[in-house]
């Protein structure tokens, strides 16, 4: 459903993503972890077509992101860590606007809204301008608007930013349910617990390359750790050097 083929992105002398290849299957929940500046967001922006690769290619649902961008966007939804919303609109106006962009009929917009709006507890905010809403509420508005057209592929960057525990649980449940129904989820996060709980497979990216890809058990085997995901992550990235130094410094 998502395929990265020898994907590279350079910014001058900096190689942000370095010859990455990956296949994410239909209905798979795939999470990407990595230190700051590891290449996570750059990879996502190439998948969504927001930036052009220096070399290599990305396909989504069989369509090349650079050659067939309209076909890709019909099948995809993307929620960045700080989504852009039209602040003078109300959430309801924004939902209708988004639905119309994807060619949804008024009946389809209404039907999708009836399912999603109560689930995300947005009823009381529907007629209020988005500019006056909290960050967490705006995040929920962005996720609902992205799910309305029932995308085949859902890309989300740091989904829990600004969400309280209750609404974080709602987002987790909805994304997992959609994944089981066949929607491919590609999630980037710094929260190891989210990846550990939700993902079918996890990719750990460091310095522009995948240091490891696999299930939790496979990552433990690759890292030589039989413990939690945190230890595997530290062992597989440059963070291990800092981890080892801190542990040595704190030893009696």
N, C-alpha and C positions, 0 to 999 in steps of 0.2 A: 504493500500500500504506500509506504514511503521508502524510497531507495536513494541513498547517497553513493555516488560513484566517483572515487578518487577526488573528493571535493577539497579544494584549496582556496583560501582567501588571504591575500596579502594587502597590507596597508603600508605602502612604502617598503621599508626594510623589515617591518614586522610581519611575521606569518601568524595570523590569528587562528587559522584552521589549516591543518597540514595533511593533505592527502588522506582524507577520511572516507571510509566506505562503511555502509551500514544498510541493513534491510529490516524494516519494521513491518510486521505482518498485519493483515486485516484483523481488527478486533483486539489487537495487542495493546496493553498498557505499558508504555516504555517511558522510563524516567532517566533523565540525564543529570548527573551530579558532577561537580568540579569546583576547584578553588576559584577565587576571583580572577578574572581575565584569562580563564582557561580556554575559552572559545565557545561556551554554551550559547550565549545570545547571538553571536555572529552566525553560528550554525543555524539557529532558528530563523534568523532573518534571511538566510539563503534558501531555506526550505519554503518560506512564505513568499519569496520573490521580492523582498524589500531591498536586498542588495544582490549584486551580481557576483557569482564566483569568479576568481581569477582563472581557475581551471576546474575541470570536472563538471558533473551534472547532478541535478536533483530531479527525480520523478515522483509524482503523487498520483495515486490511482491510475498509473500508467501514462500520465501526461507529463511532458517535460516542463518544468516550472518556467524556464526562460522562453521556450518556443510556443507553449500553449497556456499562457498565464490566465486567460479567462476561464478555460475549462478547469484549471486547478482551483481557482477561487470559488467556482460554483460548488466544489466538493469539500472545501476546507473552511474552517473557522480558526481565528487566531486571537488570543487575548494576551497582550503584553503585560509586564509587571505594573506599568502605569498606563492603563488604556486611555485613549483619546475618546472623549464623549462630547457631543454638542451640548454645551452647558446651558444654553437658553431653552432647550427642549425639556419637557418632562420625561420621565422614564417611559410612560405609555407612548408618547409621540416618538421617542427614539426607537422603541420596539417596532412600531408600525413602519417607520422610515427604513429600518434595517431589513424587515421582512420584505418590503417593496423592492429594495435593492436586489434581493435574491429572487425576485419574481414570484413571491408568494401571493396567493389570493387573499382577500380580506377574511374569508372563511378560515383559511389555513392559519393566518396570523392569530385570529381569535382562538382557534382550537389549541394552538401551541401555547399561547399566553395563558389559557385556563389551566394548563398543566404545570407550567413553569413558575408563574408569578406567585402562587400560594406556596409552592415548594421552597422558594427563596425568601419568603416573608416580605414581599415588596408591596403588598396591597396599600399600605398607608402612605407610600411614597409616590404612587403612580401619577398624581397630579401636581407634584411639587417640582420646581426647576432643579435640574441636575446640579447646577452650580452651588446649591445650598446643602447638598447631601454629603455625608461623611465619606471618607475614602473607602471604608468597608462596604457601605451601601452602593457606592459607585462601582466597586468591583463586582458586586452581585448583579448590578444592572448590565455590566459588560458581559458577564458570563451568560446570563439569560439571553441577551440579544445574539450572542454567538451560537447558542444552541437552537434557536428558534427554527432554522431551516433544516435541522437534523443533518448536520454535516457528516460526511464519511470519515473525515480526518479532523481532529481537534488538537490544535497546538496551543499550549498555555505556558507562560513564563512566570514562575513564582506565584502560583494561584492563591496562596493563603495570606498574602500581604494584606494587612489591615483587617482581616476577618477575625471575629471572636470565635471561641471554640465551637459554639453551636453552629454557626454558619460555615465554619471550616468543615464540620462533619457533613453538612448538607452537600457541599461541593464534592467532597470525597465520595459520598454515596451516589450522587447523580453521575459523576464521571465513571465510576466503576460499573454502574448499571448500564450506561450507554456502551461502555466497552464490551460488556458481556453480550449486548445486542448487536455488536458488529462494528461499532465506531472505533477507529484507531486513535489512541491518545498518545501524544508526545508531550511530555511534561518536563520542564526544567525547574529545579529547586535546589536551595541550599539546605532544606530541612531533610536530614537523613531519615527521620521517622516517617515522613510522608512517602518517600520512595520505598522504604522497607515495608510499609503497610500496604501500599497500593499497587506497586509495579509487578508485572509479569517478568520483565527483565529490566536490568539497570545498566546504563553505560556510564563509566567514570572517565571523564575527559580531563586531560592535563596538558598544558602547553600545546594546545591545538591538536592533540591526538587522543584517541581512546586508549587509555591505559588498560582497560578491561571492559568486557561486555558479558553479561550472563545473568542467571538467576542468583538469588542470595547464596545458595549453596555453591554455585559455580564461582562466584566472586570470592567466597571463603577459600576455596581450593586454589584459585589463582593468586591470592594474596598470602597463602600459608597461614591463614587465621581461622580459628574455629569459634570466634567470638561474634560480637555484634557488627553491623554494617559500618559503624564508625571506625572500628579498628581496621577493617578491610580497606575503607576509604583512605585512611591515613597511611596504610602500608603501600597503597598503589599510587599515591600522588607525592608531589614534592613536599606536602605537609608532613610527611613522615620524618623529615630531618628536624623540623621544629618540635614535633612530638617527642622524638628521641632526646633532644637536647633538654626539653622541659622536664622529662621524666628523670634524666640523669641529675639535673640541678636540684630536683626535689628529693632525691634519695638521701637517706641519712648518712 
